[in-house]
């Protein structure tokens, strides 16, 4: 076979590949450029051949982190690195690239080869999903989160006091901010106060402010958080931790929207919407006599209960995508996603720290990840089962069937054993749910009803 016919065969093979492929010589000039490369970059093959790759393949890494240069320098191939390029029309296109050294029959390096895949469709689908399952910066597609998304606009329209209950890390402040941003008060301030972090004296001055001379070192008037939130919204976080004396003062604010700064005898009128949040069971605290019943009734006008992350596992992939996007932006990285094995481990974990713990896990992985995908070895040791702190639900990665069984078990448990309600949440027919439970051998959680089946 002649050299020209051999080249035609090679070009035919390269043109049959769906991914873009180009090769360069030792001077970084393009020696081959397949049809997919033409389509993705918008540059005709005739224009690309002979030009330096950085002049044709205008990528986000060309200046300082060229994949081909790194491959030729280190001798290691690069696989599926997520980057962006500019096409011939200047449009920004997300792609993943792989690079390797090009060697002759004697094993000598004569250049490099790079393949790349257009991720535009993947990016569009990701954005579509994100828009569908994101509401005012809150992410979720679970039944509980969709119900929350439906309620928030209606609640935001009113001035009614709202109580948000949920374990630490479930996103109580995020929901409070969403209520404010959706309300007619959005142009005024949102002020958050962590009531549990301050002793009474400091909390009082923070909330109500003080007049000059009210105490030693009070040389000037200082407006409190309530005054700062006038016309807007104030979040009283961890309200279950405040003392009975402070509860009495807050009761007056809620009843009359009036307070007195420290050192003042003149009441100050304030127009503010109050959102309270707690990780405690206030009803139980009322029964114990440590939380005022009248204050509880004042703040418990509209109650939102935020689910823990283990009760909405189907939201974990969406949250992971959100955090990957966040840390790519903050750390100037191009991590494309996580491997299936990593996702299985993340889905298996019980998350006592809820969404905040998942975010910390992804941040930990970002520190260690140097490639395109987060792999299991990038996760904290406790999640990999490398220490005595084993994941609560077992060891190793789960299969898809095991993940589905876990999802079904959690749904039935959330509904107290009621399979009809669980099937409705899962979006399947009750008979289908029954067949899955039977075929998978799922042991349903004990709901305290003995052997009686709930339908």
JOQUIKA-V576279 format. One record per pair of residues at least 24 apart in sequence whose C-alpha atoms are under 10 Angstrom apart, sorted by the first residue. I is the first residue (numbers start at 0). J is the second residue. D is the distance in whole Angstrom. If there is no record, write none. Layout:
I&J&D  I&J&D
This chain:
6&31&10  9&33&10  10&34&9  16&114&10  17&114&10  17&115&9  17&116&8  17&117&10  18&95&10  18&96&10  18&114&6  18&115&6  18&116&5  18&117&8  19&96&9  19&113&8  19&114&5  19&115&5  19&116&6  19&117&8  20&96&10  20&97&10  20&98&10  20&112&7  20&113&6  20&114&4  20&115&7  20&116&9  21&47&9  21&48&9  21&52&9  21&56&10  21&98&10  21&111&9  21&112&6  21&113&6  21&114&7  21&115&9  22&48&10  22&52&9  22&67&10  22&98&10  22&99&10  22&100&9  22&101&8  22&110&7  22&111&6  22&112&4  22&113&6  22&114&9  23&48&9  23&49&9  23&50&9  23&51&8  23&52&7  23&67&9  23&100&10  23&101&8  23&109&8  23&110&5  23&111&5  23&112&6  23&113&9  24&49&9  24&51&9  24&52&10  24&101&9  24&108&9  24&109&6  24&110&4  24&111&7  24&112&9  25&71&10  25&101&10  25&108&8  25&109&6  25&110&5  25&111&8  26&50&10  26&51&8  26&52&10  26&109&10  26&110&8  27&51&5  27&52&6  27&53&8  27&67&9  27&68&9  27&110&7  27&111&8  28&52&6  28&53&9  28&54&10  28&55&10  28&110&9  29&53&10  29&55&9  29&110&10  29&111&9  29&112&10  30&110&9  30&111&10  30&112&10  31&112&9  33&114&10  35&114&10  35&115&9  35&116&9  35&117&9  36&114&9  36&115&8  36&116&9  36&117&10  37&86&10  37&87&10  38&86&9  38&117&10  39&84&10  39&85&10  39&86&7  39&87&9  39&92&8  39&94&9  39&115&9  39&116&8  39&117&7  39&119&10  40&84&8  40&85&7  40&86&5  40&87&6  40&88&9  40&89&10  40&90&9  40&92&9  40&117&9  41&85&9  41&86&6  41&87&5  41&88&8  41&89&10  42&86&8  42&87&6  42&88&10  43&87&10  55&84&10  55&85&9  55&86&9  55&87&8  56&84&7  56&85&8  56&86&8  56&87&9  57&83&9  57&84&5  57&85&5  57&86&7  57&87&9  57&89&9  57&91&10  58&82&7  58&83&6  58&84&4  58&85&6  58&86&9  58&91&9  58&92&9  58&93&10  58&94&9  59&83&5  59&84&6  59&85&8  59&91&10  59&93&10  59&333&10  60&84&9  65&98&10  66&96&8  66&97&8  66&98&6  66&99&9  66&111&10  66&113&8  67&97&9  67&98&6  67&99&7  67&100&8  67&110&9  67&111&6  67&112&8  67&113&7  68&98&9  68&99&10  68&100&9  68&110&10  68&111&9  69&98&9  69&99&9  69&100&10  70&97&10  70&98&7  70&99&6  70&100&7  70&111&8  70&112&10  71&98&9  71&99&7  71&100&6  71&101&9  71&108&8  71&110&8  71&111&7  72&100&10  73&100&10  74&99&8  74&100&7  74&108&10  75&99&7  75&100&8  76&100&7  76&113&10  77&113&9  77&370&8  77&371&9  78&113&10  78&114&9  78&115&10  78&370&8  78&371&8  78&372&10  79&114&9  79&115&8  79&116&9  79&334&10  79&335&8  79&370&8  79&371&6  79&372&8  80&115&9  80&333&7  80&334&8  80&335&7  80&369&10  80&370&6  80&371&5  80&372&8  81&115&9  81&116&9  81&118&9  81&332&9  81&333&5  81&334&6  81&335&5  81&336&9  81&370&9  81&371&6  81&372&9  82&115&10  82&118&10  82&332&9  82&333&6  82&334&9  82&335&9  82&371&9  83&117&10  83&118&9  83&333&9  84&117&10  91&119&9  92&117&7  92&118&7  92&119&6  92&122&9  93&117&6  93&118&5  93&119&6  93&120&9  93&121&9  93&122&7  94&118&5  94&119&7  94&121&10  94&122&10  94&335&10  95&333&10  95&335&8  95&371&8  96&371&10  125&317&9  125&320&9  128&317&9  129&317&7  129&318&10  129&320&9  129&321&8  132&314&9  132&317&8  133&317&9  133&318&10  133&321&10  134&174&10  134&177&8  135&173&9  135&174&8  135&176&9  135&177&6  135&178&9  135&180&8  135&181&8  136&173&8  136&174&9  136&176&9  136&177&8  136&321&10  137&170&8  137&173&7  137&174&7  137&177&8  137&318&9  138&314&7  138&315&9  138&317&7  138&318&6  138&321&8  139&311&8  139&312&10  139&313&8  139&314&5  139&315&8  139&316&9  139&317&7  139&318&8  140&311&9  140&312&10  140&313&7  140&314&6  140&315&10  140&317&8  141&310&9  141&311&6  141&312&8  141&313&6  141&314&6  141&315&10  141&424&8  141&425&9  142&311&8  142&313&10  142&314&10  142&410&10  142&423&9  142&424&6  142&425&8  142&426&9  143&304&9  143&305&8  143&306&7  143&310&9  143&311&8  143&424&9  144&305&8  144&306&8  144&311&8  144&314&9  147&174&9  147&303&8  147&304&9  147&305&9  148&174&10  148&177&10  150&303&9  151&175&10  151&177&8  151&178&6  151&179&10  151&181&8  151&182&10  151&303&10  152&177&9  152&178&7  152&180&10  152&181&6  152&182&8  153&178&9  153&181&9  153&182&9  154&178&7  154&181&9  154&182&8  154&301&8  155&179&7  155&180&8  155&181&6  155&182&5  155&183&8  155&184&9  155&185&10  156&181&7  156&182&5  156&183&7  156&184&9  157&182&8  157&183&9  157&184&10  157&272&9  158&182&9  158&183&9  158&184&9  158&232&9  158&270&10  158&271&8  158&272&6  158&273&8  158&274&10  159&272&7  159&273&8  159&274&9  159&297&10  159&298&9  159&299&10  159&300&7  159&301&7  160&253&8  160&271&10  160&272&6  160&273&5  160&274&6  160&275&8  160&297&8  160&298&6  160&299&7  160&300&6  160&301&7  160&302&9  161&234&10  161&272&9  161&273&7  161&274&5  161&275&6  161&276&8  161&297&9  161&298&6  161&299&6  161&300&6  161&301&5  161&302&6  161&303&8  162&234&10  162&235&9  162&236&10  162&238&10  162&273&9  162&274&6  162&275&5  162&276&6  162&277&8  162&295&9  162&297&9  162&298&6  162&299&5  162&300&7  162&301&6  162&302&5  162&303&6  162&304&8  163&234&10  163&236&9  163&237&10  163&274&7  163&275&6  163&276&5  163&277&7  163&278&9  163&298&10  163&299&9  163&301&8  163&302&6  163&303&5  163&304&6  163&305&7  164&237&9  164&275&9  164&276&6  164&277&5  164&278&6  164&279&7  164&280&8  164&281&9  164&302&7  164&303&6  164&304&5  164&305&6  164&306&9  165&276&8  165&277&7  165&278&5  165&279&8  165&280&9  165&303&8  165&304&6  165&305&5  165&306&7  165&307&7  166&277&8  166&278&5  166&279&8  166&280&10  166&304&9  166&305&8  166&306&8  166&307&7  166&308&10  166&351&9  166&352&8  166&353&8  167&237&10  167&277&9  167&278&6  167&279&10  167&307&9  167&351&9  167&352&7  167&353&7  167&354&9  167&355&8  167&356&10  168&278&9  168&307&8  168&308&9  168&350&10  168&351&9  168&352&6  168&353&5  168&354&5  168&355&5  168&356&7  168&357&9  168&358&10  169&278&9  169&304&10  169&305&7  169&306&7  169&307&6  169&308&7  169&352&8  169&353&6  169&354&6  169&355&7  169&356&10  170&305&8  170&306&10  170&307&10  170&353&9  170&354&7  170&355&8  171&234&10  171&236&8  171&237&10  171&275&9  171&276&7  171&277&8  171&278&9  171&303&9  171&304&9  171&305&7  172&234&8  172&235&10  172&236&8  172&274&9  172&275&10  172&276&8  174&274&10  174&276&10  174&303&9  174&305&9  175&232&9  175&233&9  175&234&7  175&235&10  175&236&10  175&273&10  175&274&7  175&275&9  175&276&9  176&232&9  176&233&10  176&234&9  176&274&10  178&232&9  178&274&9  179&231&8  179&232&6  179&233&9  179&234&10  179&272&9  179&274&9  180&231&10  180&232&10  182&231&9  182&232&9  183&230&10  183&231&9  184&229&10  184&230&7  184&231&5  184&232&7  184&271&9  184&272&9  185&230&9  185&231&7  185&232&9  186&230&9  186&231&8  187&227&9  187&228&7  187&229&8  187&230&6  187&231&5  187&232&8  187&271&10  188&227&7  188&228&5  188&229&8  188&230&7  188&231&5  188&232&7  188&233&8  188&271&10  189&224&10  189&227&9  189&228&6  189&229&9  189&230&9  189&231&6  189&232&5  189&233&6  189&234&8  189&271&10  189&272&10  190&224&7  190&225&8  190&226&10  190&227&7  190&228&6  190&229&10  190&231&8  190&232&6  190&233&5  190&234&6  190&235&9  190&273&10  191&224&8  191&225&10  191&228&9  191&232&9  191&233&6  191&234&5  191&235&6  191&236&7  191&274&9  191&275&10  192&224&8  192&225&10  192&233&8  192&234&6  192&235&5  192&236&6  192&237&9  192&238&9  192&275&10  193&234&8  193&235&6  193&236&5  193&237&6  193&238&8  193&240&10  193&276&9  194&234&10  194&235&6  194&236&6  194&237&6  194&238&6  194&239&8  194&240&7  194&241&6  194&242&10  194&245&10  194&275&10  194&276&10  194&277&10  195&235&9  195&236&7  195&237&5  195&238&7  195&239&8  195&240&5  195&241&6  195&242&10  195&277&10  196&236&9  196&237&9  196&240&9  196&241&10  197&240&10  197&241&9  198&240&10  198&241&8  198&242&9  199&241&8  199&242&7  199&243&10  199&244&8  199&245&7  200&245&9  200&261&10  202&241&9  202&245&9  203&245&8  203&248&9  203&249&10  203&260&9  203&261&8  204&260&7  204&261&7  205&260&10  206&233&10  206&235&10  206&249&10  206&258&9  206&260&9  206&261&10  207&248&10  207&257&10  207&258&7  207&259&7  207&260&5  207&261&7  207&267&9  208&258&10  208&259&8  208&260&5  208&261&6  208&262&9  208&263&10  209&259&9  209&260&5  209&261&4  209&262&6  209&263&7  210&259&10  210&260&7  210&261&6  210&262&5  210&263&6  211&261&9  211&262&8  211&263&9  212&261&9  212&262&7  212&263&10  213&260&9  213&261&6  213&262&4  213&263&8  214&261&9  214&262&8  217&262&10  220&260&9  220&261&10  220&262&10  221&260&9  221&261&10  222&260&8  223&260&8  223&261&10  225&252&9  225&256&10  225&257&10  225&258&9  225&267&10  225&268&10  225&269&7  225&270&9  225&271&7  225&272&10  225&273&10  226&258&9  226&260&10  226&267&8  226&268&9  226&269&7  226&270&9  226&271&9  227&269&10  227&271&10  228&269&8  228&270&8  228&271&6  228&272&9  228&273&10  229&268&9  229&269&6  229&270&5  229&271&5  229&272&9  230&269&8  230&270&5  230&271&5  230&272&8  231&269&10  231&270&8  231&271&5  231&272&6  231&273&9  232&270&9  232&271&6  232&272&5  232&273&6  232&274&7  233&271&7  233&272&6  233&273&5  233&274&6  233&275&8  234&272&9  234&273&6  234&274&5  234&275&6  234&276&7  235&273&7  235&274&6  235&275&5  235&276&6  235&277&9  236&274&8  236&275&6  236&276&5  236&277&6  236&278&9  237&275&8  237&276&6  237&277&4  237&278&7  237&279&8  238&274&10  238&275&6  238&276&6  238&277&6  238&278&9  238&279&9  238&281&9  238&290&10  238&298&10  239&275&9  239&276&8  239&277&6  239&278&8  239&279&6  239&280&8  239&281&7  239&284&8  239&285&10  239&289&9  239&290&7  239&295&10  240&277&8  240&278&10  240&279&9  240&281&10  240&289&9  240&290&9  241&289&10  241&290&9  242&289&8  242&290&8  242&291&10  243&288&10  243&289&7  243&290&7  243&291&7  246&290&8  246&291&7  246&293&10  246&294&7  246&295&10  247&291&8  247&293&9  247&294&8  248&294&10  249&294&8  249&297&10  250&291&9  250&293&8  250&294&6  250&295&9  250&297&8  250&298&9  251&294&9  253&294&8  253&297&7  253&298&8  254&294&9  254&297&8  273&298&8  274&298&8  274&299&10  274&301&10  275&299&9  275&302&10  276&302&10  276&303&9  276&304&10  278&305&10  306&353&9  306&413&10  307&349&9  307&350&8  307&351&8  307&352&9  307&353&6  307&354&8  308&348&10  308&349&8  308&350&7  308&351&8  308&352&9  308&353&5  308&354&6  308&355&10  308&356&10  308&357&9  309&346&9  309&347&9  309&348&8  309&349&5  309&350&6  309&351&8  309&352&10  309&353&7  309&354&10  309&406&10  309&409&8  310&349&9  310&350&10  310&353&10  310&406&9  310&409&6  310&410&8  310&412&9  310&413&7  311&406&9  311&409&8  311&410&9  311&413&10  312&345&9  312&346&6  312&347&9  312&348&9  312&349&9  312&350&10  312&402&10  312&405&9  312&406&7  312&409&9  313&346&8  313&402&10  313&403&10  313&406&8  314&346&10  314&354&10  315&342&9  315&345&8  315&346&7  315&354&9  315&357&8  316&342&7  316&345&9  316&346&8  318&354&8  318&357&8  318&358&8  318&361&10  319&345&9  319&354&10  319&357&8  319&358&8  319&360&10  319&361&7  320&361&10  321&358&9  322&357&9  322&358&6  322&359&9  322&360&10  322&361&7  322&362&8  323&358&9  323&361&7  323&362&8  323&364&10  323&365&8  323&373&10  325&358&10  325&362&10  326&358&10  326&361&8  326&362&7  326&365&7  326&366&10  327&365&8  330&362&10  330&365&8  330&366&9  332&365&9  332&368&10  332&369&9  332&370&10  332&371&9  333&369&9  333&370&8  333&371&7  333&372&9  334&365&8  334&368&8  334&369&8  334&370&7  334&371&5  334&372&6  334&373&7  335&370&9  335&371&5  335&372&6  335&373&8  336&370&10  336&371&7  336&372&5  336&373&6  336&374&9  337&361&10  337&364&10  337&371&8  337&372&5  337&373&4  337&374&6  337&375&9  338&371&10  338&372&6  338&373&6  338&374&6  338&375&8  339&372&10  339&373&10  339&374&9  339&375&9  339&396&9  339&397&10  339&398&10  339&399&10  340&373&10  340&374&7  340&375&7  340&395&9  340&396&6  340&397&8  340&398&9  341&372&9  341&373&7  341&374&6  341&375&5  341&376&9  341&377&9  341&378&8  341&382&10  341&383&9  341&395&10  341&396&8  341&397&10  342&373&9  342&374&9  342&375&9  342&396&8  342&397&9  343&375&9  343&395&8  343&396&5  343&397&5  343&398&7  343&399&8  343&401&9  343&402&8  344&375&8  344&378&9  344&382&7  344&383&7  344&384&10  344&390&9  344&392&10  344&393&10  344&394&9  344&395&7  344&396&5  344&397&7  345&375&9  345&378&9  345&382&8  345&383&9  345&390&10  345&396&9  345&397&10  346&392&10  346&396&9  346&397&8  346&402&7  346&405&9  346&406&10  347&382&9  347&390&7  347&391&8  347&392&6  347&393&8  347&394&9  347&395&9  347&396&8  347&397&7  347&401&9  347&402&8  347&405&8  348&381&10  348&382&7  348&383&10  348&389&9  348&390&6  348&391&7  348&392&7  348&393&9  348&394&10  349&390&8  349&391&6  349&392&8  350&390&10  350&391&9  400&439&8  401&439&9  401&441&10  403&435&9  403&439&9  404&435&8  404&436&8  404&439&7  404&440&9  404&441&7  404&442&9  405&441&9  407&432&8  407&435&9  407&436&8  407&441&9  407&443&9  408&436&9  408&441&7  408&442&8  408&443&6  408&444&7  409&443&9  409&444&9  411&443&7  411&444&8  411&446&10  412&443&8  412&444&6  412&445&8  412&446&7  413&444&10  413&446&10  414&446&9  415&444&9  415&445&9  415&446&6  415&447&9  415&448&9  415&453&9  416&443&8  416&444&7  416&445&8  416&446&6  416&447&9  416&448&9  416&451&10  416&452&8  416&453&6  416&454&8  417&446&10  417&452&8  417&453&5  417&454&5  418&452&9  418&453&7  418&454&5  419&453&8  419&454&6  420&453&10  420&454&8  421&454&10  429&454&9
